[in-house]
Amino acid sequence: VQLQASGGGLVQAGGSLRLSCTASGDVFGAYVVGWFRQAPGQERKGVIGIIGRDGSAYYTDSAKGRFTISINGAKNTVWLQLNGLKPEDTARYFCAAETTIGRDPLITIGTMFRAPQAIGLWGQGTLVTVSS
């Protein structure tokens, strides 16, 4: 499977964007999908994730109250809705995926966020810039 992230852009503070992560070569039904972001000079950090099988969401503190994640019925696209954007949300946003075949999805998604450096499947990233 390959991942394609899109939807980034320039938005004013308080605005919204919807990012997409589209799979080719497979679908997300047997994966967990996470969104991560990396600001200049900073490490890549997890934002929010979803279990492809049932659409259960996994939030980090940075996402609670402003960001939501969802998956389409075909399970080949995951959306990240960014609301109430702040300048500190400026970063390149990446989607990543890990298979859940033979693995507990909750443990898998937790591991993704604790150790993103171990994730093997990444999209190319999409830049979100929030102006003040």
N, C-alpha and C positions, 0 to 999 in steps of 0.2 A: 504494500500500500504506500502511496505517496500523499503528502498533505500540501494543500495550497491555502495559504491565509490571504485574506483580502479585506478591504473596507476601511483601512486607515485613512487619515487625512488631517487637515488643519481645522480646528473648531475653537470657538471662543469658550471661555470658562462658563460653566453652567449648561453647555450644550451636550449633545448626544451623538453617538456613533454606533453603528452595528458592524461588528467584525464577523467574518465568515471563515470557517475552516472546512474545506471540502476534501473528501477522500477520493482518490482514484485507485483503481485496482482492487478495492475491497470496500466494505462498509463498516460502520462503527459499532455494529451490534455486538461484537465480541471484543470491544476495546473500551478503555477509559480514555477520555480526551481531556487534556488540560490546557489552559491558557496561562502563559507566563509573560512577563514583561522585563525588559532590560533598558534602564536609562543609561545615558552616557557615563562611563566611568564606574558603573555599579554592576553588581552581579545580577544574574537572571533570577527572578523570583516568581513563585507561583501566585496566581490570582484567583482562579476558579476552575473547577473541573466538573465533569459529568460522566456518569456511567452509561455507556451506550445502550446497554440492554434494556434499562428501565427508565432512563432519563433522570435519575437521582442526581442532585447537584451537591457539590462539595465546595464550600466557601472558605476563603481565607478572610482575615480581618479587613484586608484592603478592598474586598469586594462587597462586603455586607452592606446592604441598604442602598447601593447605587448600581451594582452590576448584576445582571442575570445571564444565565446560560440555558440554552435549549438545543434540541436536536430535531431534525425534520423526520417525517414519517418513513422516508426511504432510508434513514440512518446513514446518509452519506454527507450530511452537512451539519456542523455545529455552529451555532451563532453565539456571539458574546455581545450583549446589549450594554453599552456604556452610557450611563445617565449621570447628570450632575458632574460633568468632568471638571477637574481642577488642573491647574498648571503642573502640579506634582504627579499627575497621571501621564505626563509626557514620557513616552518610551517607545521602543519597538516591541510590538506584541507578537508572540510566537504561539502557535498551537503545537501540541505534542500528543502522542498516543502510545499506549501500552496495551498489549493483548491481555485479555482476561481468561483465555483458554487454559484451563487447569489451575486457575488462580482465583482467589477471592477478590471480587471487584473493589470492595472497600479497602482491603489491605493494599491492593495494587495502586489505587489512587492516592492513598496516604503516602506510600513509598515514593510515588512520583514527586510529591510536593516536598518531602523531606530530603530527597536526593535527586534533584533534577539533572545533575551531571551524569547520572546513570541511564537516562532516557536515550533510547537509540533512534527514535523516530520523531523528527521535527519538520515543521513547515519552515518556510523561508523568512517569515516575519513580515509584519506590516506596521508602518510608522504612524503613531498617533501623536499629534502635536496640539497642545492646548494652550491657547494664548490668554493672557490675563486682561 
